[in-house]
Amino acid sequence: MCAEIQEAVFRKKPKGSGGEKIKFFKSASCSRCPIAKFILLRVLTSMGMDYDQCVTERDTERDSDAMAELLMLDCVQTPVLKLGSILVKEEEALKEKAVREAVQRWAAGF
């Protein structure tokens, strides 16, 4: 995806997310979080999107608000991806196919 299409995705403000960035809930002690980040980075890059522009990382160990938000999503473990109204939890966040499908839905506004 070229830069112009990427910009259009952000201008479009996906209806499912209200134009929100992807939230990546992680913790320093989580051994799976770096893998989930790598997968998300690879998916976004392959779709022509910039990780830093698309993702807000929330550290649940350092930020009590992030932990509270994670608990309100009915999640207790990281990694968790919140793409608007789409959640990719724990083990699913380690499956590239699940992450890719969620990113595609998020970018399309579902």
C-alpha positions in Angstrom: 0.0 0.0 0.0 1.5 3.3 -1.0 1.7 6.4 1.3 -1.4 8.0 -0.4 -3.5 5.0 0.4 -2.2 4.9 3.9 -3.1 8.5 4.4 -6.6 7.8 3.0 -7.0 5.1 5.6 -6.3 7.6 8.4 -8.5 10.3 6.8 -11.3 7.7 6.4 -11.5 7.2 10.2 -12.7 3.6 10.3 -16.2 3.5 11.7 -15.5 0.6 13.9 -12.7 2.4 15.6 -13.7 6.0 15.3 -10.3 6.7 13.7 -8.5 5.4 16.8 -5.0 4.0 16.7 -4.5 0.3 17.4 -3.9 -0.2 21.1 -1.2 -2.8 21.9 -1.5 -3.8 25.6 1.8 -5.3 26.7 3.9 -5.9 29.8 7.6 -6.0 30.4 7.4 -9.4 32.0 5.4 -10.9 29.2 7.5 -13.3 27.1 4.9 -13.3 24.3 4.6 -9.6 23.9 7.7 -9.1 21.8 6.5 -11.8 19.4 3.1 -10.2 19.2 4.7 -6.8 18.4 6.9 -8.4 15.7 3.8 -10.0 14.1 1.8 -6.7 14.2 4.8 -4.8 12.8 5.2 -7.3 10.0 1.5 -7.2 9.2 1.3 -3.4 9.2 4.5 -3.1 7.1 3.3 -5.6 4.5 0.1 -3.4 4.2 2.2 -0.3 3.7 1.4 1.2 7.1 3.8 2.6 9.7 3.8 1.0 13.1 4.5 4.2 15.0 1.6 6.0 13.2 -0.9 3.2 13.7 -0.1 1.8 17.1 -0.2 3.1 20.7 1.6 0.8 23.1 0.1 0.6 26.6 2.3 -1.0 29.3 0.1 -2.6 31.9 2.9 -2.9 34.5 3.9 0.8 34.3 0.5 2.4 33.7 -2.4 1.7 36.0 -4.8 3.3 33.6 -3.7 0.8 30.9 -4.3 -2.1 33.3 -7.7 -0.8 34.2 -8.6 -0.5 30.6 -7.4 -4.0 30.0 -9.5 -5.3 32.8 -12.5 -3.5 31.5 -12.0 -5.4 28.2 -12.4 -8.6 30.3 -8.7 -9.4 29.7 -6.2 -10.3 32.4 -3.1 -11.3 30.4 -1.1 -9.7 27.7 -0.6 -9.4 24.8 -3.9 -7.8 23.7 -4.6 -5.8 20.5 -7.6 -3.5 20.5 -8.4 -2.3 17.0 -11.5 -0.1 17.5 -14.2 -2.6 18.5 -12.1 -5.6 17.5 -10.1 -7.5 20.2 -7.3 -9.9 19.5 -6.4 -11.6 22.8 -3.4 -13.4 24.2 -2.7 -16.5 22.0 -4.6 -15.1 19.1 -2.2 -12.1 19.0 0.5 -14.6 18.2 -1.2 -15.8 15.1 -0.3 -13.8 12.0 -3.5 -14.7 10.2 -5.7 -13.5 13.0 -3.7 -10.3 13.4 -3.8 -9.7 9.6 -7.6 -10.2 9.4 -8.2 -7.9 12.4 -6.0 -5.1 10.8 -7.8 -5.5 7.5 -11.2 -5.2 9.3 -9.9 -2.2 11.3 -8.5 -0.4 8.2 -11.8 -1.1 6.3 -13.8 0.4 9.2 -15.6 -2.6 10.6 
